[in-house]
Amino acid sequence: MINILNIEDSEADHELILRHLRKGGLTEIFSQRVQTEEELRLALSDSKWTLVISDYNVPGFDPMRALEIVRETAKELPFIVVSGLVGEESVADMMKAGVEDFVIKSRLERVAAVVKRALRELEVTEQEAKSRALAKQALEAKEQMLAIVYHDIKNPLSAIQLDAQMLELLSHKEPSQEAMDELRLQSERILRTVDRLKCLVTDLLEKNNSKKDISNDHFFSIERGLHNPANLLNEVLDSYRPLIQEKNILIKKSVVQRKMETLFDKERIFQVVSNLLGNALKFTPIGGEISLLFDEDLNGEYTFTVSDNGEGIAENELTLIFDKYWTGGSGHGLGLYICKSIVESHGGTIHAGNNPKGGAFFTFCIPNLARKESSTSSELNENSKIVYIIDDDEDLREVISWALEKDGYRVFPYNNPQVALDDFLHTNYLPGLIILDFNMGKMNGNDFLNLKVKSDNESIRKCPVLMISAAPDEVAKSIPSDLYREILVKPIDLARLLQAVKTHTQSK
């Protein structure tokens, strides 16, 4: 049960929020509406609340004051503000004060997602508090573990440091849309890396908790879902982009994928691939080369391989590197032990070796559990509708993806057009339509289309493109009309978009 304390002077708005929450899948809700300081203090005397949602404009009762009152008795209680229009300075002040998020009243369809995210973050905070308490109890017995933890987290810490340095450099540039896009991308990468780092630390603490029963080496809890392995590989690469660029490493990626989705725990497999790539980056010389392979066989079993041209692994260490606490030789630490545990928890296997021409490789295989547990849900048939969305605006990608998926389309969203072009070379799931933003930081629509028409794949060359732009006249002047089917003007009319997608996928 989710217990919501709603600071709202309008009963109609209160009911509208509840309607959107239930529509978003939050069906077990209790909500109480208050509209004065006295009512809020009285309600807070009951400790049952899960989160607070506050209107920005409650007569005689501003949200900053409401937040102060809430924090007096409930320091961790998520506080979300619902507002019409609010200035950027006001938003910044409230975020500094501890507001978790904002929802614009014209986009109340997002309130369920915001609430879910706030609850997940609260759960993570509570879990972190438990982990910290556990670490304090076991501190004397874990000195060796802490040394290994430091060893294994240097890669994500280095990525965070490099991103932060790049942000600092960008801050000295003249303000521009391109600079703002760069700042946003670097900030997003830092936040993703921090999330992965927190997950790694939590796992390390749990695996070394003397009060846990670790007689079973596969201690990790696995939460499987249908995910796209190739997309996961791109996410891992993106998280290490600063380190790759710093060492001028050439990344060779090969993807052989037959199904759109496979059943696995995305966060856990991300840990495995990230750890293996991080090790490869450590031991590959400046200007070296790393190969990443994802291969899916006809039975749906998939294999990830990370290979480098570094110094390789001593033969007498190959049988030891996955052991817990092993730090001999080049010192792979606890990370490979965790990788082995995660892979085996999926029913898979992992091994390492040396390449004939130098360097090491790590390979892990995961069986096709989706074949047993979801016989048809992840299969792609000839009539499936596939749409690629290429837009660096996260909110717009999210809304368009949601709308198209509800209408039966399979959606591949990209914030980087170059990554989309690269994936065209490897995927068996070519798009039936591309929705392309004309103005993007890294590559504009014109550049993308010029590269698209040069593709060796005829299906890609002929794939219809639906342009979206706030300046349609600029698009019409700069791009030949035969390279796209239609231009939709921002702000996008959702009904018009769905009709255009339907028209152009059918007319392909």
TORTOR-474738 format. One record per residue (C-alpha): residue in three letters; x, y, z. Coordinates in steps of 0.001 Angstrom, whole numbers, padded with zeros to 6 digits, always signed. Layout:
BEGIN
ALAXYZ/...
***
This chain:
BEGIN
MET+000000+000000+000000/ILE+001316+003448-000977/ASN+000235+006126+001525/ILE+000317+009566-000062/LEU-000008+012843+001801/ASN-001261+015372-000785/ILE-000905+019096-000047/GLU-003584+020407-002388/ASP-006371+022971-002127/SER-008388+021510-005035/GLU-010250+018241-004579/ALA-010563+017958-008377/ASP-006783+018177-008825/HIS-006334+015669-006013/GLU-008599+013186-007792/LEU-006859+013852-011124/ILE-003464+012948-009618/LEU-004912+009748-008161/ARG-006424+008864-011528/HIS-003046+009225-013277/LEU-001291+007220-010553/ARG-003728+004342-010942/LYS-003500+004570-014711/GLY+000267+004240-014349/GLY-000063+000960-012457/LEU-000122+002190-008833/THR-003450+000680-007829/GLU-002981+000178-004093/ILE-003101+003806-002928/PHE-004352+005631+000139/SER-004254+009408-000175/GLN-005158+012168+002273/ARG-005532+015770+001156/VAL-004444+018656+003419/GLN-004252+022342+002649/THR-003043+024124+005794/GLU+000009+023971+008041/GLU-002108+022735+010936/GLU-003607+019911+008884/LEU-000147+018919+007640/ARG+001343+018765+011158/LEU-001595+016700+012368/ALA-001277+014272+009461/LEU+002483+013923+009980/SER+001904+012785+013553/ASP+000917+009512+011912/SER+004024+007689+010659/LYS+002279+005735+007914/TRP+003189+008036+004967/THR+005152+006775+001983/LEU+005645+010126+000235/VAL+004328+013693-000029/ILE+002955+015343-003179/SER+002531+019110-002897/ASP+000871+021618-005199/TYR+003128+024609-005874/ASN+000289+027109-005451/VAL-001682+026466-002280/PRO-003083+029790-000982/GLY-001175+030888+002124/PHE+001035+027774+002176/ASP+004071+027598-000146/PRO+005877+024300-000820/MET+009172+025446+000746/ARG+007413+025905+004085/ALA+005645+022583+003643/LEU+008999+020901+002954/GLU+010479+022378+006144/ILE+007610+020970+008194/VAL+007906+017548+006601/ARG+011669+017423+007182/GLU+011173+018199+010890/THR+009658+014750+011454/ALA+010462+012727+008308/LYS+013907+013528+006895/GLU+013853+010797+004211/LEU+010209+011088+003120/PRO+010154+011765-000665/PHE+008686+015193-001479/ILE+007342+015804-005018/VAL+006017+019140-006287/VAL+003220+019423-008846/SER+003095+022775-010579/GLY+001797+024755-013511/LEU+004651+026989-014647/VAL+007590+027597-012321/GLY+010802+029504-012909/GLU+014203+027813-013143/GLU+015490+029669-010056/SER+012582+028419-007976/VAL+013188+024886-009204/ALA+016882+025117-008325/ASP+016131+026474-004832/MET+013679+023692-004065/MET+015998+020985-005409/LYS+018733+022308-003117/ALA+016267+022221-000243/GLY+015519+018546-000855/VAL+012608+018274-003299/GLU+012960+014962-005138/ASP+011230+015902-008389/PHE+008772+018131-010235/VAL+005780+017268-012377/ILE+004224+019861-014659/LYS+000410+019815-014462/SER+000148+019677-018227/ARG+002101+016398-018118/LEU+000443+014621-015220/GLU+000712+011373-017167/ARG+004301+011295-015866/VAL+003362+011463-012189/ALA+003224+007659-011825/ALA+006738+007252-013239/VAL+008054+010017-010967/VAL+006455+008434-007894/LYS+007843+004988-008815/ARG+011324+006455-009224/ALA+011097+008273-005877/LEU+010036+005055-004156/ARG+012894+003142-005785/GLU+015366+005789-004635/LEU+013928+005633-001120/GLU+014342+001873-001125/VAL+017950+002245-002311/THR+018602+004793+000444/GLU+017205+002442+003071/GLN+019249-000442+001696/GLU+022373+001707+001720/ALA+021725+002625+005347/LYS+021444-001065+006236/SER+024619-001824+004298/ARG+026508+000962+006048/ALA+025393-000339+009445/LEU+026512-003824+008449/ALA+029888-002550+007240/LYS+030439-000736+010540/GLN+029793-003927+012515/ALA+032221-005920+010386/LEU+034908-003246+009923/GLU+037751-004962+011809/ALA+037212-008253+009986/LYS+036961-006610+006571/GLU+040247-004719+006208/GLN+041328-007063+003439/MET+037987-006696+001686/LEU+038188-002892+001783/ALA+041582-002979+000053/ILE+040080-005123-002701/VAL+037033-002860-002956/TYR+039326+000096-003585/HIS+041096-001895-006279/ASP+037863-002833-008056/ILE+036160+000557-007994/LYS+039057+002555-009449/ASN+037668+002266-012983/PRO+034224+003757-012278/LEU+035853+006364-010025/SER+038231+007279-012854/ALA+035267+007600-015222/ILE+033509+009920-012763/GLN+036678+011981-012324/LEU+037210+012384-016063/ASP+033576+013325-016635/ALA+033751+015876-013843/GLN+036914+017376-015366/MET+035205+017574-018755/LEU+032248+019328-017116/GLU+034623+021822-015564/LEU+036210+022546-018952/LEU+032808+022922-020586/SER+031798+025442-017937/HIS+034387+027865-019368/LYS+032930+027751-022869/GLU+030579+030349-024259/PRO+026960+029381-023500/SER+025384+027598-026448/GLN+022956+024790-027150/GLU+025867+022521-028044/ALA+027609+023286-024752/MET+024412+022638-022816/ASP+023942+019315-024607/GLU+027502+018353-023700/LEU+026921+019314-020070/ARG+023742+017249-019912/LEU+025372+014185-021488/GLN+028329+014334-019106/SER+026021+014772-016113/GLU+023896+011797-017172/ARG+027009+009645-017527/ILE+028216+010622-014051/LEU+024858+009739-012507/ARG+024734+006375-014284/THR+028272+005550-013181/VAL+027486+006517-009590/ASP+024431+004243-009643/ARG+026528+001330-010903/LEU+029182+002084-008328/LYS+026629+002029-005511/CYS+025345-001297-006761/LEU+028892-002715-006806/VAL+029608-001553-003259/THR+026307-002979-002005/ASP+027100-006334-003582/LEU+030559-006397-002061/LEU+029184-005699+001380/GLU+026510-008354+001041/LYS+028923-010980-000254/ASN+031242-010413+002701/ASN+028626-010220+005439/SER+029656-012786+008066/LYS+026020-013094+009163/LYS+024909-014235+005703/ASP+024861-017870+004684/ILE+027364-017883+001831/SER+027864-021616+001680/ASN+026121-021323-001652/ASP+028461-019386-003952/HIS+025517-018142-006038/PHE+024343-015756-003356/PHE+023160-013059-005743/SER+019430-012640-006141/ILE+018562-012615-009838/GLU+015583-010674-011188/ARG+015173-011679-014808/GLY+013369-009619-017395/LEU+013287-009338-021171/HIS+016102-007032-022286/ASN+018077-006282-025442/PRO+021684-007491-024904/ALA+023054-005313-027702/ASN+021582-002205-026050/LEU+023169-003254-022756/LEU+026550-003498-024500/ASN+026115+000079-025772/GLU+025284+001289-022251/VAL+028446-000279-020840/LEU+030551+001295-023590/ASP+028994+004690-022918/SER+029828+004465-019209/TYR+033512+003919-020055/ARG+033691+006487-022879/PRO+035954+008921-020963/LEU+038512+006189-020149/ILE+038417+004882-023707/GLN+039078+008363-025082/GLU+041794+009126-022521/LYS+043805+006022-023496/ASN+042944+006349-027205/ILE+041705+002749-027256/LEU+040250+001358-030482/ILE+037008-000489-029729/LYS+035940-003180-032186/LYS+032363-004296-031655/SER+030649-007249-033313/VAL+027014-008139-032622/VAL+025193-011178-033973/GLN+021643-010994-032641/ARG+018659-013080-033708/LYS+016017-012121-031149/MET+015154-008633-030025/GLU+015103-009540-026332/THR+016541-012207-024059/LEU+015688-013136-020478/PHE+018323-012019-017950/ASP+018948-009675-015025/LYS+020024-006477-016743/GLU+021730-004830-013759/ARG+023701-007970-012882/ILE+024842-008687-016436/PHE+025766-005005-016758/GLN+028069-005555-013763/VAL+029717-008504-015465/VAL+030315-006807-018829/SER+031397-003591-017108/ASN+033898-005407-014911/LEU+035376-007320-017843/LEU+035664-004185-019969/GLY+037163-002288-017020/ASN+039844-004963-016615/ALA+040586-004874-020338/LEU+041023-001091-020208/LYS+043454-001402-017289/PHE+045737-003852-019047/THR+045509-002529-022599/PRO+048315-000095-023502/ILE+047656+003438-024728/GLY+046582+003275-028358/GLY+045719-000416-027958/GLU+042702-002381-029100/ILE+039771-004061-027355/SER+037247-006326-029091/LEU+033701-006806-027831/LEU+031652-009675-029209/PHE+028039-010519-028632/ASP+026900-013687-030380/GLU+023516-015410-030192/ASP+023231-018914-031630/LEU+020199-020472-033286/ASN+019001-021895-029944/GLY+019029-018481-028299/GLU+022090-019039-026080/TYR+024237-015938-026058/THR+027928-015335-025508/PHE+029779-012171-024504/THR+033526-011958-025145/VAL+035891-009155-024141/SER+039374-009422-025667/ASP+042378-007115-025424/ASN+045937-006885-026772/GLY+047578-006236-023405/GLU+050099-008297-021510/GLY+047873-011343-021019/ILE+047515-013575-017948/ALA+050236-015832-016535/GLU+049362-019467-017244/ASN+049636-020456-013573/GLU+047075-017771-012691/LEU+044331-018742-015146/THR+042839-021259-012694/LEU+042933-018762-009795/ILE+041611-015472-011132/PHE+037951-016223-010323/ASP+038716-017187-006710/LYS+037448-014996-003897/TYR+040092-012572-002562/TRP+042665-013650-005142/THR+045027-010707-005705/GLY+048162-012389-007027/GLY+049903-011529-010256/SER+048179-008612-011956/GLY+045616-008445-009150/HIS+042118-008853-010588/GLY+040612-008710-007079/LEU+037085-009523-006034/GLY+035475-008338-009285/LEU+036005-011568-011231/TYR+034665-013631-008346/ILE+031492-011526-008459/CYS+031306-011964-012254/LYS+031523-015743-011852/SER+028803-015739-009182/ILE+026434-013665-011320/VAL+026972-015733-014462/GLU+026516-019022-012613/SER+023389-017642-010925/HIS+022029-017306-014466/GLY+022928-020950-015151/GLY+025874-019930-017308/THR+029636-020392-017417/ILE+032620-018045-017587/HIS+036267-018639-018430/ALA+039434-016752-019388/GLY+042402-017376-021627/ASN+045189-015793-023628/ASN+045032-014812-027283/PRO+047573-016439-029631/LYS+048902-013037-030688/GLY+048990-011602-027167/GLY+046502-010219-024708/ALA+043731-011894-022720/PHE+040092-012718-023317/PHE+037121-013363-021043/THR+034032-015182-022275/PHE+030765-015961-020554/CYS+027732-017832-021875/ILE+024116-017608-020705/PRO+021529-020275-021652/ASN+018294-019329-023365/LEU+015880-019286-020420/ALA+013508-017098-022435/ARG+012883-020138-024653/LYS+011559-022058-021642/GLU+009793-019289-019752/SER+008546-017011-022527/SER+008188-019016-025686/THR+006762-016316-027913/SER+006961-012988-026099/SER+010435-012117-027368/GLU+010171-013557-030855/LEU+010042-011215-033800/ASN+007778-012127-036683/GLU+007517-010750-040172/ASN+004604-008461-039308/SER+006334-006789-036329/LYS+006589-003013-036534/ILE+009991-001613-035599/VAL+010646+002106-035101/TYR+013984+003723-034304/ILE+013740+007046-032437/ILE+016864+009198-032722/ASP+016570+012290-030542/ASP+018829+013750-027833/ASP+015834+014995-025819/GLU+015236+012326-023165/ASP+011706+013449-022299/LEU+010614+013456-025933/ARG+012095+009990-026546/GLU+010322+008701-023455/VAL+006900+010043-024449/ILE+007155+008932-028096/SER+008384+005474-027069/TRP+005538+005081-024594/ALA+002922+006111-027162/LEU+004255+003869-029927/GLU+004671+000834-027663/LYS+001061+001224-026534/ASP+000123+001199-030216/GLY+001902-002120-030802/TYR+005259-000926-032162/ARG+008677-002172-031052/VAL+010813+000853-030291/PHE+014606+001323-030242/PRO+015400+004761-028731/TYR+018798+006423-029296/ASN+020228+009700-028021/ASN+023288+009380-030240/PRO+022795+009120-034035/GLN+026254+007634-034575/VAL+025469+004729-032240/ALA+022258+004089-034191/LEU+024224+004027-037454/ASP+026715+001591-035945/ASP+023931-000705-034760/PHE+022413-000783-038240/LEU+025498-002741-039299/HIS+024947-005509-036756/THR+021263-005924-035958/ASN+018834-008298-037628/TYR+016014-005976-036565/LEU+016155-003241-039143/PRO+013709-000388-038669/GLY+010485-000031-040588/LEU+010636+003694-039844/ILE+013165+006156-038404/ILE+011938+009136-036379/LEU+014765+011662-036567/ASP+015289+014965-034767/PHE+016815+017523-037133/ASN+018798+019417-034490/MET+021104+017289-032313/GLY+024347+018160-030599/LYS+026656+015491-032022/MET+025223+015089-035511/ASN+022359+016942-037170/GLY+019672+015315-039275/ASN+021296+016299-042547/ASP+024590+014578-041635/PHE+022750+011471-040487/LEU+020747+011178-043706/ASN+023837+011658-045865/LEU+025501+008737-044076/LYS+022321+006671-044227/VAL+022032+006876-048017/LYS+025617+005609-048324/SER+024879+002457-046323/ASP+025748-000894-047890/ASN+022415-002230-046648/GLU+019605-001536-049101/SER+016959-001787-046365/ILE+018663+001009-044435/ARG+019063+003191-047519/LYS+015359+002859-048355/CYS+014014+003032-044797/PRO+011503+005913-044532/VAL+012384+008824-042256/LEU+009966+010986-040309/MET+011636+014291-039388/ILE+010753+016290-036277/SER+011878+019873-035865/ALA+010970+023182-034267/ALA+012077+024876-037502/PRO+010490+022980-040421/ASP+011467+025641-042944/GLU+015127+025118-042059/VAL+014726+021375-042643/ALA+013015+021892-045987/LYS+015773+024223-047165/SER+018736+022115-046088/ILE+017607+018530-046796/PRO+016448+017158-050164/SER+012794+016153-049924/ASP+013472+012637-051231/LEU+015495+011831-048076/TYR+012487+012015-045751/ARG+008741+011417-045915/GLU+007318+014146-043721/ILE+008222+016886-041217/LEU+006364+017086-037893/VAL+006615+020413-036082/LYS+007550+020679-032404/PRO+005740+020710-030038/ILE+004562+017364-031377/ASP+000875+016582-031666/LEU+000717+012994-030434/ALA-002308+011970-032509/ARG-000676+013421-035627/LEU+002545+011562-034849/LEU+000784+008213-034447/GLN-001070+008704-037710/ALA+002152+009617-039529/VAL+003948+006549-038128/LYS+001069+004322-039201/THR+000995+005847-042674/HIS+004702+005560-043374/THR+005222+002080-041946/GLN+002364+000760-044062/SER+003519+002544-047215/LYS+007089+001281-046982/
***
